[in-house]
Amino acid sequence: MARFLCRTCGTQYPDRPAPPAACPICEDERQFVPEAGQSWLTLEELRRDHRNGFSAIEPGLDQILVEPEFGIGERAFLIRLPQGGVVMWDCVALIDDATVSAIRALGGLRAIAISHPHYYTTMVEWAQTFGCPVHLHADDREWVQRPDPALSFWSGETLALADGLTVIRCGGHFAGAAVLHWAAGAEGRGVLLSGDTIQGLPDRRWVSFMYSYPNLIPLPGPAVRRIADAVAPYEFDRLYGAFVGRQVKADARGAVLRSAERYIRAIRGG
């Protein structure tokens, strides 16, 4: 018996004698199955030639990145809590002894919240290791491939994780796709951790929004308007997306609102 991981998206499956026949997350039109077909490995195999790199993004915020790149290549974020410990936003597939030691040195992992199913990866391994809950929006429950009591499904439009940490449901990329607002970030001006619910761009003055990024399926205008309206009440000067370099370092709230208007004009043909 083994818990197999999809090499393409990093999703972990429950104990079974052989790999799954398919990965439903990759077969969905928002993701893809490689031309060579679906392939699998175990967490133990991943640990042999990969490591997690930790780096500081700004005071109170660190990133975790699997090296060399694995799966979708997303980064996870650690937000340090004033009372000690950290909250993790999104999730990477690799968890090993070095990672556990590094996080315990920060006071331990208090909670995990994940933006959408493409980053569920080994969330149950993380939760069981640290004895903490994983917060997922109930609208995305169907995409969970490894159920576990540690998974906590929330509903509605916002979830208060801790003082000044708010998960905001935006929809769009997935029905429950969410972002995390950190009020104390950016020296008190606010930070938005956007996953790819809101996608940072190489032109760091703008962001964008998609139903599928690899398959280039756009969102309709009303869905983009809903995303903008969901985050508009919050102040945030910086935005950090799911991938290294995808960030807005100043006036991020303005960038999101301007980008939504630009997107809606373009999709309407105006």
Kinemage of the C-alpha trace (Angstrom):
@kinemage 1
@onewidth
@group {chain A} dominant
@subgroup {mainchain}
@vectorlist {calphas} color= white
{ca met a 1} P 0.000 0.000 0.000
{ca ala a 2} L 1.197 3.530 -0.782
{ca arg a 3} L -0.094 7.091 -0.949
{ca phe a 4} L 0.581 8.122 -4.528
{ca leu a 5} L 1.134 11.704 -5.685
{ca cys a 6} L 0.255 12.966 -9.141
{ca arg a 7} L 3.473 14.233 -10.726
{ca thr a 8} L 1.621 16.891 -12.693
{ca cys a 9} L -0.317 18.637 -9.922
{ca gly a 10} L 1.094 17.105 -6.722
{ca thr a 11} L -2.247 15.851 -5.384
{ca gln a 12} L -1.905 13.002 -2.884
{ca tyr a 13} L -4.296 10.035 -2.855
{ca pro a 14} L -5.188 7.665 0.016
{ca asp a 15} L -3.425 4.356 0.647
{ca arg a 16} L -3.903 1.941 -2.243
{ca pro a 17} L -2.007 -1.001 -3.775
{ca ala a 18} L -1.489 0.681 -7.160
{ca pro a 19} L -1.616 4.217 -8.575
{ca pro a 20} L -5.048 5.638 -9.457
{ca ala a 21} L -6.275 5.179 -13.000
{ca ala a 22} L -6.446 8.947 -13.430
{ca cys a 23} L -6.172 12.243 -11.551
{ca pro a 24} L -9.565 14.018 -11.700
{ca ile a 25} L -7.915 17.362 -10.964
{ca cys a 26} L -5.649 17.032 -14.006
{ca glu a 27} L -8.429 15.687 -16.222
{ca asp a 28} L -10.550 18.756 -15.472
{ca glu a 29} L -10.425 21.420 -18.214
{ca arg a 30} L -8.617 23.855 -15.905
{ca gln a 31} L -5.565 21.572 -15.732
{ca phe a 32} L -4.063 19.018 -18.143
{ca val a 33} L -2.667 15.503 -18.525
{ca pro a 34} L 0.833 15.564 -20.078
{ca glu a 35} L 1.291 14.151 -23.562
{ca ala a 36} L 3.247 11.232 -22.076
{ca gly a 37} L 0.317 10.422 -19.809
{ca gln a 38} L -0.330 10.471 -16.104
{ca ser a 39} L 2.523 9.404 -13.835
{ca trp a 40} L 2.883 8.927 -10.102
{ca leu a 41} L 5.360 8.807 -7.247
{ca thr a 42} L 5.257 8.586 -3.464
{ca leu a 43} L 6.195 11.223 -0.918
{ca glu a 44} L 9.192 9.085 0.048
{ca glu a 45} L 10.404 9.165 -3.565
{ca leu a 46} L 9.879 12.929 -3.768
{ca arg a 47} L 12.037 13.410 -0.668
{ca arg a 48} L 15.022 11.690 -2.288
{ca asp a 49} L 15.890 14.471 -4.724
{ca his a 50} L 13.841 17.497 -3.657
{ca arg a 51} L 14.044 19.925 -0.763
{ca asn a 52} L 12.058 22.898 0.496
{ca gly a 53} L 13.695 26.275 0.294
{ca phe a 54} L 12.654 28.904 2.866
{ca ser a 55} L 13.115 32.614 2.252
{ca ala a 56} L 11.878 35.829 3.843
{ca ile a 57} L 9.529 37.931 1.706
{ca glu a 58} L 9.032 40.748 4.196
{ca pro a 59} L 8.943 41.021 7.995
{ca gly a 60} L 6.521 38.389 9.289
{ca leu a 61} L 6.118 36.633 5.929
{ca asp a 62} L 8.170 33.752 4.523
{ca gln a 63} L 7.775 31.544 1.470
{ca ile a 64} L 8.332 27.821 0.972
{ca leu a 65} L 9.309 26.589 -2.475
{ca val a 66} L 10.048 23.015 -3.586
{ca glu a 67} L 13.472 22.772 -5.257
{ca pro a 68} L 13.816 21.670 -7.988
{ca glu a 69} L 10.321 22.594 -9.125
{ca phe a 70} L 7.655 19.945 -8.681
{ca gly a 71} L 4.050 19.753 -9.831
{ca ile a 72} L 2.539 23.148 -10.614
{ca gly a 73} L 5.456 24.973 -9.011
{ca glu a 74} L 3.475 27.083 -6.554
{ca arg a 75} L 4.867 28.539 -3.362
{ca ala a 76} L 3.318 28.388 0.090
{ca phe a 77} L 3.480 31.283 2.557
{ca leu a 78} L 4.018 31.360 6.311
{ca ile a 79} L 2.505 34.291 8.199
{ca arg a 80} L 4.003 34.730 11.652
{ca leu a 81} L 1.448 35.317 14.406
{ca pro a 82} L 2.092 37.891 17.167
{ca gln a 83} L 1.273 35.280 19.809
{ca gly a 84} L 3.722 32.771 18.286
{ca gly a 85} L 3.492 30.132 15.611
{ca val a 86} L 2.570 30.517 11.966
{ca val a 87} L -0.366 30.120 9.598
{ca met a 88} L 0.346 28.582 6.189
{ca trp a 89} L -1.361 29.875 3.066
{ca asp a 90} L -1.553 27.363 0.214
{ca cys a 91} L 0.467 24.165 0.304
{ca val a 92} L 3.423 22.499 -1.398
{ca ala a 93} L 3.692 18.757 -1.908
{ca leu a 94} L 6.970 18.171 -0.082
{ca ile a 95} L 7.032 17.819 3.676
{ca asp a 96} L 10.150 16.341 5.295
{ca asp a 97} L 12.071 16.390 8.587
{ca ala a 98} L 13.968 19.581 7.713
{ca thr a 99} L 10.722 21.379 6.897
{ca val a 100} L 9.057 20.231 10.115
{ca ser a 101} L 12.052 21.358 12.183
{ca ala a 102} L 12.135 24.780 10.509
{ca ile a 103} L 8.439 25.397 11.166
{ca arg a 104} L 8.611 24.151 14.739
{ca ala a 105} L 11.441 26.623 15.307
{ca leu a 106} L 8.932 29.349 14.370
{ca gly a 107} L 6.514 28.102 17.032
{ca gly a 108} L 4.670 25.475 15.010
{ca leu a 109} L 1.897 25.501 12.449
{ca arg a 110} L -1.424 26.711 13.870
{ca ala a 111} L -3.597 26.421 10.754
{ca ile a 112} L -3.503 25.941 7.001
{ca ala a 113} L -5.789 27.672 4.510
{ca ile a 114} L -5.711 26.884 0.803
{ca ser a 115} L -6.881 29.036 -2.088
{ca his a 116} L -8.192 26.299 -4.406
{ca pro a 117} L -7.859 22.579 -5.303
{ca his a 118} L -4.735 22.846 -7.463
{ca tyr a 119} L -2.751 23.387 -4.248
{ca tyr a 120} L -4.346 20.732 -2.035
{ca thr a 121} L -1.307 18.472 -2.651
{ca thr a 122} L -0.258 16.746 0.618
{ca met a 123} L -2.386 18.928 2.918
{ca val a 124} L -3.442 15.948 5.042
{ca glu a 125} L 0.206 15.009 5.710
{ca trp a 126} L 0.859 18.569 6.861
{ca ala a 127} L -2.228 18.652 9.078
{ca gln a 128} L -1.466 15.316 10.723
{ca thr a 129} L 2.177 16.236 11.317
{ca phe a 130} L 1.355 19.515 13.056
{ca gly a 131} L -2.028 18.613 14.526
{ca cys a 132} L -3.695 21.603 12.894
{ca pro a 133} L -6.807 22.137 10.752
{ca val a 134} L -6.878 22.752 6.998
{ca his a 135} L -9.483 25.331 6.002
{ca leu a 136} L -11.103 24.762 2.592
{ca his a 137} L -14.163 26.401 1.120
{ca ala a 138} L -17.128 24.031 1.085
{ca asp a 139} L -17.868 24.876 -2.557
{ca asp a 140} L -14.712 22.951 -3.516
{ca arg a 141} L -15.354 19.892 -1.348
{ca glu a 142} L -15.857 17.646 -4.397
{ca trp a 143} L -12.192 18.081 -5.387
{ca val a 144} L -10.770 16.576 -2.191
{ca gln a 145} L -9.087 13.290 -3.123
{ca arg a 146} L -7.901 12.262 0.359
{ca pro a 147} L -10.617 12.939 2.971
{ca asp a 148} L -9.552 13.393 6.585
{ca pro a 149} L -11.042 14.749 9.837
{ca ala a 150} L -8.442 17.547 9.797
{ca leu a 151} L -10.187 19.144 6.806
{ca ser a 152} L -12.443 21.971 7.954
{ca phe a 153} L -14.931 23.200 5.358
{ca trp a 154} L -16.114 26.758 5.702
{ca ser a 155} L -18.974 28.431 3.867
{ca gly a 156} L -20.050 31.961 3.131
{ca glu a 157} L -17.863 34.810 1.965
{ca thr a 158} L -15.172 35.272 4.645
{ca leu a 159} L -13.355 33.298 7.308
{ca ala a 160} L -11.426 34.906 10.176
{ca leu a 161} L -8.311 32.760 10.680
{ca ala a 162} L -6.750 34.959 13.357
{ca asp a 163} L -6.755 38.600 14.336
{ca gly a 164} L -6.123 40.513 11.112
{ca leu a 165} L -6.074 37.386 8.907
{ca thr a 166} L -9.173 36.990 6.728
{ca val a 167} L -9.828 34.451 3.983
{ca ile a 168} L -12.072 35.938 1.288
{ca arg a 169} L -14.044 33.822 -1.162
{ca cys a 170} L -13.781 35.275 -4.655
{ca gly a 171} L -14.864 32.415 -6.911
{ca gly a 172} L -13.840 32.529 -10.550
{ca his a 173} L -10.999 30.049 -10.995
{ca phe a 174} L -12.977 27.599 -8.808
{ca ala a 175} L -16.331 28.084 -7.093
{ca gly a 176} L -14.618 28.403 -3.714
{ca ala a 177} L -11.416 30.089 -4.911
{ca ala a 178} L -10.164 32.420 -2.200
{ca val a 179} L -7.485 34.935 -1.237
{ca leu a 180} L -5.988 35.802 2.157
{ca his a 181} L -5.906 39.365 3.509
{ca trp a 182} L -3.177 40.103 6.070
{ca ala a 183} L -3.953 43.475 7.591
{ca ala a 184} L -0.598 43.899 9.385
{ca gly a 185} L 1.466 43.175 6.276
{ca ala a 186} L 3.421 45.815 4.365
{ca glu a 187} L 4.125 47.725 7.569
{ca gly a 188} L 0.424 47.960 8.312
{ca arg a 189} L -0.696 48.932 4.806
{ca gly a 190} L -1.996 45.419 4.131
{ca val a 191} L -1.023 42.424 2.005
{ca leu a 192} L -3.166 40.192 -0.202
{ca leu a 193} L -1.976 36.607 -0.802
{ca ser a 194} L -3.843 35.805 -3.992
{ca gly a 195} L -2.848 32.301 -5.107
{ca asp a 196} L -3.880 32.488 -8.732
{ca thr a 197} L -7.439 33.477 -7.939
{ca ile a 198} L -5.916 36.850 -8.838
{ca gln a 199} L -2.811 36.302 -10.943
{ca gly a 200} L 0.255 38.507 -10.684
{ca leu a 201} L 1.797 39.401 -14.046
{ca pro a 202} L 5.286 40.166 -15.404
{ca asp a 203} L 4.096 43.782 -15.720
{ca arg a 204} L 3.814 44.311 -12.003
{ca arg a 205} L 1.371 47.205 -12.303
{ca trp a 206} L -1.415 44.832 -13.322
{ca val a 207} L -2.989 41.474 -12.468
{ca ser a 208} L -5.346 39.168 -14.334
{ca phe a 209} L -8.034 36.545 -13.868
{ca met a 210} L -8.630 33.218 -15.651
{ca tyr a 211} L -10.787 30.128 -15.452
{ca ser a 212} L -7.870 28.050 -16.753
{ca tyr a 213} L -4.323 29.342 -16.981
{ca pro a 214} L -2.630 26.469 -18.872
{ca asn a 215} L -5.547 26.155 -21.305
{ca leu a 216} L -6.171 29.913 -21.600
{ca ile a 217} L -9.888 29.829 -20.818
{ca pro a 218} L -11.017 33.311 -19.751
{ca leu a 219} L -13.553 34.188 -17.101
{ca pro a 220} L -16.734 36.047 -18.015
{ca gly a 221} L -16.982 39.689 -17.045
{ca pro a 222} L -19.451 39.186 -14.168
{ca ala a 223} L -17.095 36.684 -12.503
{ca val a 224} L -14.233 39.179 -12.656
{ca arg a 225} L -16.490 41.893 -11.273
{ca arg a 226} L -17.349 39.616 -8.352
{ca ile a 227} L -13.663 39.038 -7.574
{ca ala a 228} L -12.955 42.769 -7.587
{ca asp a 229} L -15.986 43.494 -5.428
{ca ala a 230} L -14.959 40.809 -2.919
{ca val a 231} L -11.562 42.386 -2.205
{ca ala a 232} L -12.474 46.063 -2.687
{ca pro a 233} L -13.454 46.616 0.996
{ca tyr a 234} L -9.949 45.637 2.155
{ca glu a 235} L -6.849 47.817 2.168
{ca phe a 236} L -3.698 46.208 0.755
{ca asp a 237} L -0.615 47.845 -0.682
{ca arg a 238} L 1.117 44.623 -1.759
{ca leu a 239} L -0.033 41.459 -3.491
{ca tyr a 240} L 1.850 38.164 -3.654
{ca gly a 241} L 0.705 35.525 -6.120
{ca ala a 242} L 1.290 31.801 -6.208
{ca phe a 243} L 4.509 31.969 -8.225
{ca val a 244} L 7.873 33.599 -7.634
{ca gly a 245} L 8.021 37.074 -9.147
{ca arg a 246} L 4.255 37.381 -9.516
{ca gln a 247} L 3.612 40.258 -7.171
{ca val a 248} L 2.578 43.890 -6.976
{ca lys a 249} L 4.773 45.870 -4.600
{ca ala a 250} L 2.757 49.098 -4.334
{ca asp a 251} L -0.875 50.185 -4.762
{ca ala a 252} L -1.924 46.554 -5.171
{ca arg a 253} L -5.581 47.267 -4.395
{ca gly a 254} L -5.626 49.895 -7.128
{ca ala a 255} L -3.940 47.441 -9.509
{ca val a 256} L -6.619 44.807 -8.878
{ca leu a 257} L -9.492 47.239 -9.394
{ca arg a 258} L -7.953 48.819 -12.518
{ca ser a 259} L -7.134 45.384 -13.925
{ca ala a 260} L -10.698 44.177 -13.419
{ca glu a 261} L -12.021 47.173 -15.369
{ca arg a 262} L -9.494 46.597 -18.147
{ca tyr a 263} L -10.358 42.897 -18.315
{ca ile a 264} L -14.105 43.536 -18.471
{ca arg a 265} L -13.651 46.100 -21.267
{ca ala a 266} L -11.546 43.616 -23.226
{ca ile a 267} L -13.936 40.694 -22.795
{ca arg a 268} L -16.830 42.900 -23.943
{ca gly a 269} L -14.877 43.953 -27.026
{ca gly a 270} L -14.686 47.586 -25.939
